[in-house]
Amino acid sequence: MRVRGRSRRRISIAALTCYKPGHRSRLIYRPRRDDSARDGRKSFSWRDYRDLLIAAHQQLGGPIVLVRDNLNVHKAADLRE
């Protein structure tokens, strides 16, 4: 994925790679610009990850098997629900 821009702003991207037997693989992603004035965060919150998972579930139309790393925000109790 190519990201072009001349500003020095930080951009973070959260992504899911999706595989289903007999279908093409898919990449579902959400970019987040470092806009500390908006909410004070420079990275994704558990709510951002939750919204990405909800969007993926709706777009794929089926259950999701999620494999996560041990990033602290991924361990949030609210995200596990």
Secondary structure, 3 states (H helix, E strand, C coil): CCCCCCCCCCEEEEEEEECCCCCCCEEEEEEEECCHHHHCCCCCCHHHHHHHHHHHHHHHCCCCCCCCCCCHHHHCHHHHC
